[in-house]
Amino acid sequence: MGRVLIAGTASLLICLFLAPKFIAFLRRREFGQQIRAEGPSGHQSKAGTPTMGGIIIFAAIAVPFLILTSGGWEEVGVFATAIACALLGFADDYVKIVRQRSLGLRARTKLAATALISIGLWWIATRKAGLPETVRLRFIDAEIYLGWLYPLFIFLVVAGTTSAVNLTDGLDGLAAGCAAIVLLAYVGITIAYGQKELALLSGCLAGACVGFLWFNSFPASIFMGDTGSLGLGGALAGVAVMTHTEILLILLGGIFVVEALSVLIQVVSFRLFRRRVFLMAPIHHHFELMQWSETKIILRFWIVALGCSAIGFTLYQSRIG
């Protein structure tokens, strides 16, 4: 537990130290956020805010983790997945900045890269870490053997989680705060299950998210960009795979699921019935158009995220207790 606290605190402090210098560098290079024209009108004032803050997050994670870890395959698999997803996000951010538009890499490119990352995570999890190719249903205390379908399942977990975190990253501090809450739950889960090195990495991830919030909270001085959101999504997916909590992640990361479902519901409803369920999707934009203040939305979403993580952690504890 002491190493986890040290690692998490170190990540937090590194974030606090690096961010001002990195923000100044991004401002000099004019690496600012491109805002979608069809988004809420109030967001246009955020155009030009430095982005790619995920670089700070993962620099702050990497230093204490690489110094303190024993280098087991489980934590290496999660760290490699997170870095690979962050690099994919960095490429997406860079294309947006170079082309001066809100669209980055093609969807097919992202999908292909995510598939390769998922195969790598599957190979490390099953061939190196020795995990069974099963899905654990903790709600009914059962397991399902997937066999050759397991790589596809991992792909769905990675693609779904990275997309959900990316969609949540639409308000200042929303994704970073929710990710920190879920990762703190995973610190408890990995400690309870005796996966101390995964707890160390989860502590680094949570600490970096909290440190980043100092600059990303409303009004944000920097955005994490796809570098951060895809990287954190990859980290959550990796930890879920290595702890066999892929299904439980739906509850632990409930706020991310709600955000992703709101987009799916909106798209399906409009295509089938030409009607919108929400004023705008993802759902945090719906509340913005209902004239909720940005801080109210963020704080209430954090509360929901905390409740989901607490229920998920309690359920996990009841199944191993």
C-alpha positions in Angstrom: 0.0 0.0 0.0 2.9 2.3 0.8 4.4 1.9 -2.7 1.0 2.7 -4.3 0.7 5.9 -2.3 4.2 6.9 -3.1 3.7 6.2 -6.8 0.3 8.0 -7.0 1.7 11.0 -5.2 4.8 11.1 -7.4 2.6 11.0 -10.5 0.4 13.8 -9.1 3.5 16.0 -8.3 5.1 15.4 -11.7 1.9 16.5 -13.4 1.8 19.7 -11.3 5.5 20.4 -12.1 5.4 19.7 -15.8 2.1 21.2 -16.8 2.9 25.0 -16.6 6.0 24.5 -18.8 4.2 22.3 -21.2 1.2 24.7 -21.5 3.6 27.6 -22.2 5.3 25.4 -24.9 2.0 24.6 -26.6 0.9 28.2 -26.6 4.1 29.2 -28.3 3.6 26.6 -30.9 -0.1 27.5 -31.2 -1.1 23.9 -30.6 -4.7 24.7 -29.8 -8.0 22.8 -29.7 -10.3 22.9 -32.7 -13.9 23.2 -31.8 -16.7 21.6 -33.8 -19.0 24.2 -35.4 -22.1 22.1 -34.6 -21.2 21.9 -30.9 -22.8 24.1 -28.2 -22.2 27.8 -29.0 -20.6 28.4 -25.6 -17.7 26.2 -26.5 -16.4 28.4 -29.3 -14.7 30.5 -26.6 -12.5 27.5 -25.8 -11.0 27.4 -29.3 -7.2 27.7 -29.2 -6.9 26.3 -25.7 -3.7 24.1 -25.6 -4.5 20.4 -26.2 -2.5 17.1 -26.1 -2.3 17.3 -22.3 -2.3 13.5 -22.3 1.4 13.8 -22.9 1.8 15.2 -19.4 -0.4 12.6 -17.9 1.5 9.7 -19.4 4.9 11.2 -18.7 3.8 11.6 -15.0 2.7 7.9 -15.0 5.7 6.5 -16.7 8.4 7.9 -14.4 7.3 6.4 -11.0 5.9 3.3 -12.6 9.0 2.3 -14.5 11.2 3.1 -11.4 9.0 1.1 -8.9 7.5 -1.8 -10.9 8.9 -5.3 -10.8 8.1 -5.7 -14.5 5.5 -8.5 -14.4 3.5 -9.3 -17.5 0.2 -8.1 -16.2 1.2 -4.6 -15.5 3.5 -4.4 -18.5 0.5 -5.4 -20.7 -1.7 -2.7 -19.2 1.0 0.0 -19.5 1.8 -1.0 -23.1 -1.9 -0.9 -24.0 -2.3 2.5 -22.4 0.8 3.9 -24.2 -0.2 2.5 -27.5 -3.7 4.0 -27.3 -2.1 7.3 -26.2 0.1 7.3 -29.2 -2.9 6.6 -31.4 -4.6 9.6 -29.8 -1.5 11.7 -30.3 -1.5 10.9 -34.0 -5.2 11.9 -34.1 -4.5 15.2 -32.2 -1.6 16.0 -34.4 -3.6 15.6 -37.6 -6.3 17.9 -36.2 -3.7 20.6 -35.4 -1.9 20.3 -38.7 -5.2 20.4 -40.7 -6.7 23.0 -38.5 -10.0 21.1 -38.1 -11.9 19.1 -35.5 -11.6 15.8 -37.4 -8.4 13.7 -37.1 -7.5 10.3 -38.4 -10.0 8.3 -40.5 -12.3 6.0 -38.6 -10.9 2.9 -40.4 -7.4 3.8 -39.4 -8.3 4.1 -35.8 -10.3 0.9 -35.9 -7.3 -1.0 -37.5 -4.9 0.4 -34.9 -7.3 -0.5 -32.1 -7.5 -4.0 -33.4 -3.7 -4.4 -33.4 -3.5 -3.0 -29.9 -6.2 -5.5 -28.7 -4.4 -8.4 -30.3 -1.2 -7.4 -28.4 -3.2 -7.1 -25.1 -4.7 -10.6 -25.7 -1.3 -12.1 -26.5 0.3 -10.7 -23.3 -2.8 -11.6 -21.1 -3.1 -15.2 -22.3 0.4 -16.2 -23.5 2.6 -14.3 -21.0 0.4 -13.6 -18.0 -1.3 -17.0 -18.3 -4.9 -15.7 -17.9 -7.7 -18.0 -19.0 -9.8 -17.1 -22.0 -12.9 -16.6 -20.0 -15.4 -13.9 -19.1 -16.3 -13.7 -15.4 -19.9 -12.8 -14.6 -19.6 -11.6 -11.0 -23.3 -10.7 -10.8 -24.1 -14.4 -10.8 -20.7 -15.8 -9.9 -20.1 -17.7 -13.1 -17.6 -17.9 -15.9 -18.0 -18.4 -19.7 -15.1 -19.9 -21.8 -14.7 -17.9 -25.0 -11.7 -19.6 -26.6 -11.0 -18.2 -30.1 -13.7 -15.5 -29.5 -11.7 -14.0 -26.6 -9.5 -11.8 -28.9 -12.7 -10.3 -30.4 -14.1 -9.8 -26.9 -10.9 -7.9 -25.9 -11.2 -5.8 -29.0 -14.8 -4.8 -28.0 -13.6 -3.9 -24.5 -10.7 -1.8 -25.8 -12.7 -0.1 -28.6 -15.7 0.5 -26.4 -13.8 1.9 -23.4 -11.5 4.2 -25.4 -14.5 5.5 -27.4 -16.6 6.0 -24.2 -13.8 8.0 -22.4 -13.2 10.0 -25.6 -16.9 11.0 -25.8 -16.9 11.9 -22.1 -14.0 14.3 -22.6 -16.3 17.2 -23.7 -16.3 19.4 -20.6 -13.4 20.8 -18.5 -12.2 18.1 -16.1 -15.1 15.7 -16.7 -13.2 12.8 -18.2 -10.1 13.2 -16.0 -12.2 13.3 -12.8 -14.4 10.3 -13.8 -11.3 8.3 -14.8 -9.6 9.1 -11.5 -12.6 7.8 -9.6 -12.8 4.5 -11.6 -9.0 4.1 -11.2 -9.2 4.6 -7.5 -11.8 1.8 -7.4 -9.3 -0.4 -9.3 -6.6 0.4 -6.8 -8.9 -1.2 -4.2 -9.8 -4.1 -6.4 -6.2 -5.0 -7.3 -5.1 -4.7 -3.7 -8.0 -6.9 -2.6 -7.1 -9.5 -5.2 -3.4 -9.4 -4.4 -2.3 -7.8 -7.7 0.1 -5.4 -6.1 1.9 -4.3 -9.3 -1.4 -3.5 -11.0 -2.4 -1.5 -7.9 0.8 0.4 -8.3 0.0 1.2 -11.9 -3.6 2.1 -11.1 -2.3 4.4 -8.4 0.0 6.2 -10.9 -2.9 6.6 -13.3 -5.2 8.0 -10.6 -2.6 10.3 -9.3 -1.8 11.7 -12.7 -5.5 12.3 -13.4 -5.8 14.2 -10.2 -2.7 16.3 -10.9 -3.9 17.1 -14.4 -7.3 18.3 -13.0 -5.4 21.2 -11.3 -5.0 22.7 -14.8 -8.0 20.9 -16.6 -10.7 22.0 -14.2 -13.1 24.7 -15.3 -12.0 27.0 -16.9 -9.4 24.7 -18.4 -5.9 25.9 -19.1 -5.3 22.7 -21.2 -7.2 19.8 -22.6 -6.1 16.2 -22.5 -7.0 15.7 -26.1 -7.3 12.2 -27.7 -3.8 11.5 -26.4 -5.2 11.5 -22.9 -8.7 10.2 -23.4 -7.7 7.2 -25.6 -4.7 6.5 -23.4 -6.9 6.5 -20.2 -9.5 4.4 -22.0 -6.8 1.9 -23.0 -5.5 1.8 -19.4 -9.0 1.1 -18.0 -9.6 -1.6 -20.6 -6.2 -3.2 -19.9 -6.8 -3.3 -16.1 -10.3 -4.7 -16.7 -8.8 -7.5 -18.8 -6.0 -8.3 -16.4 -8.4 -8.5 -13.4 -11.2 -10.3 -15.3 -13.6 -7.4 -14.5 -14.5 -6.6 -18.1 -18.2 -7.0 -17.4 -18.0 -5.3 -14.1 -16.3 -2.3 -15.8 -19.8 -1.5 -17.3 -20.9 -0.7 -13.7 -17.6 0.7 -12.4 -17.4 3.1 -15.4 -21.1 3.7 -15.6 -20.8 7.3 -16.5 -18.7 6.5 -19.5 -21.4 3.9 -20.5 -24.1 6.5 -20.2 -22.2 8.9 -22.4 -21.6 6.4 -25.1 -25.2 5.1 -25.0 -26.6 8.6 -25.3 -24.7 8.9 -28.6 -25.9 5.5 -29.8 -29.5 6.2 -28.9 -29.4 9.6 -30.6 -28.0 8.2 -33.8 -30.4 5.2 -34.0 -33.4 7.4 -33.2 -32.6 10.0 -35.8 -31.8 7.5 -38.5 -34.9 5.4 -37.9 -37.5 8.0 -36.8 -35.9 11.3 -37.7 -36.4 12.4 -34.1 -33.8 13.3 -31.5 -34.1 11.9 -28.0 -31.6 14.4 -26.5 -31.2 18.1 -27.4 -27.6 17.1 -28.2 -25.4 14.1 -27.7 -23.2 13.1 -25.8 -25.6 13.7 -22.9 -23.5 16.3 -21.1 -24.3 18.6 -24.0 -28.0 17.9 -23.5 -27.7 19.4 -20.0 -25.7 22.3 -21.3 -28.6 23.2 -23.7 -31.0 22.9 -20.7 -29.0 25.8 -19.3 -27.2 23.9 -16.6 -23.8 25.5 -15.7 -20.8 23.6 -16.8 -19.6 23.2 -13.2 -23.0 21.8 -12.1 -22.9 19.1 -14.9 -19.3 18.2 -14.1 -19.8 17.9 -10.3 -23.1 15.9 -10.7 -21.5 13.5 -13.2 -18.6 13.0 -10.8 -21.1 12.1 -8.1 -22.7 9.6 -10.4 -19.3 8.2 -11.3 -18.5 7.8 -7.6 -21.7 6.0 -6.9 -21.2 3.6 -9.8 -17.6 2.8 -8.7 -18.7 2.4 -5.1 -21.4 -0.1 -6.1 -19.1 -2.0 -8.4 -16.3 -2.2 -5.8 -18.8 -3.4 -3.2 -20.1 -6.1 -5.6 -16.6 -7.2 -6.3 -15.7 -7.4 -2.6 -18.9 -9.4 -1.9 -17.9 -12.0 -4.5 -14.3 -12.5 -3.2 -15.2 -12.2 0.4 
